């Protein structure tokens, strides 16, 4: 008899699902992009597969401090790069 992939060694289905830990930086960045209050400063591109900083001064003065402990644009870009984001022109 084959075991169900979701079954435990006792044959009962596990009630606990596997959870993926998403880094806080990525969660905050996603929230920032989805927040309509900041859409004049930052948002998704037309294809929805890249973020666009529309107005850097407003972004650093208003958006970054709302989500992070800093307002340093270079630090934000460096963090994006750590997660595989790259500049697209």
Backbone torsions as a table, in degrees:
resi	resn	phi	psi	omega
1	UNK	NA	129.0	179.4
2	UNK	-77.1	142.5	175.2
3	UNK	-84.2	140.9	174.0
4	UNK	-68.0	137.7	-178.7
5	UNK	-58.4	-26.9	-179.0
6	UNK	-96.0	8.0	-176.7
7	UNK	-90.5	153.2	176.4
8	UNK	-89.9	177.9	-179.4
9	UNK	-62.7	-22.3	178.8
10	UNK	-84.9	-4.4	179.1
11	UNK	93.7	-7.9	179.4
12	UNK	-86.4	147.2	177.6
13	UNK	-69.7	139.0	177.3
14	UNK	-74.6	135.3	178.3
15	UNK	-89.0	-9.8	-179.2
16	UNK	-98.8	122.1	178.6
17	UNK	-90.7	154.4	178.4
18	UNK	-69.6	132.6	179.8
19	UNK	-113.6	136.7	177.5
20	UNK	-94.9	130.2	177.7
21	UNK	-85.6	110.4	176.9
22	UNK	-90.1	128.5	-179.9
23	UNK	-57.6	143.3	-178.5
24	UNK	-56.7	-37.6	179.8
25	UNK	-58.3	-44.0	-179.2
26	UNK	-69.1	-37.9	177.3
27	UNK	-63.2	-43.8	179.5
28	UNK	-66.1	-40.1	179.5
29	UNK	-64.2	-42.6	177.7
30	UNK	-62.6	-44.2	178.1
31	UNK	-60.3	-40.9	179.0
32	UNK	-61.3	-44.3	-178.1
33	UNK	-69.9	-30.7	-178.9
34	UNK	-85.0	-14.9	-177.1
35	UNK	-78.5	112.7	-177.6
36	UNK	-65.0	-22.0	178.9
37	UNK	-64.3	-22.1	-176.9
38	UNK	-110.0	11.3	-173.5
39	UNK	-64.4	-21.2	177.3
40	UNK	-78.5	-12.8	179.9
41	UNK	-104.8	-36.8	-174.4
42	UNK	-152.1	148.7	178.3
43	UNK	-174.7	-173.4	177.4
44	UNK	-83.4	153.7	172.0
45	UNK	-73.5	176.6	-176.6
46	UNK	-60.0	-35.1	-179.6
47	UNK	-79.1	-15.6	180.0
48	UNK	77.2	18.9	-177.6
49	UNK	-118.8	10.9	178.4
50	UNK	-153.2	152.1	176.5
51	UNK	-94.4	149.4	-178.9
52	UNK	-128.7	124.1	172.2
53	UNK	-90.3	111.3	-173.3
54	UNK	-84.1	-32.5	-177.4
55	UNK	-144.8	99.5	-171.0
56	UNK	-62.5	-41.0	-178.2
57	UNK	-65.0	-45.4	176.9
58	UNK	-64.7	-36.6	178.1
59	UNK	-62.0	-48.2	-178.3
60	UNK	-72.4	-34.2	-177.8
61	UNK	-80.6	-31.9	-172.4
62	UNK	-111.2	-50.3	-171.0
63	UNK	-78.9	-53.6	-176.7
64	UNK	-54.6	-47.9	-179.6
65	UNK	-65.6	-20.4	178.7
66	UNK	-74.6	-21.2	-176.5
67	UNK	-117.8	-24.4	-175.3
68	UNK	-129.5	169.6	-178.4
69	UNK	-84.5	10.3	-177.6
70	UNK	-143.3	172.0	174.3
71	UNK	-131.9	34.5	-177.8
72	UNK	-93.9	109.7	-177.3
73	UNK	-61.9	-42.0	-179.1
74	UNK	-61.6	-38.1	177.9
75	UNK	-65.7	-39.7	177.9
76	UNK	-63.1	-45.2	179.0
77	UNK	-63.6	-42.0	178.5
78	UNK	-59.9	-42.3	178.4
79	UNK	-65.1	-42.9	176.0
80	UNK	-57.3	-44.0	-179.6
81	UNK	-62.0	-35.0	178.1
82	UNK	-61.8	-28.4	-179.3
83	UNK	-97.8	14.2	173.5
84	UNK	91.5	2.6	176.2
85	UNK	-73.8	142.8	178.4
86	UNK	-132.1	151.6	179.3
87	UNK	-69.2	132.9	176.0
88	UNK	-122.3	128.1	-178.5
89	UNK	-92.0	NA	NA
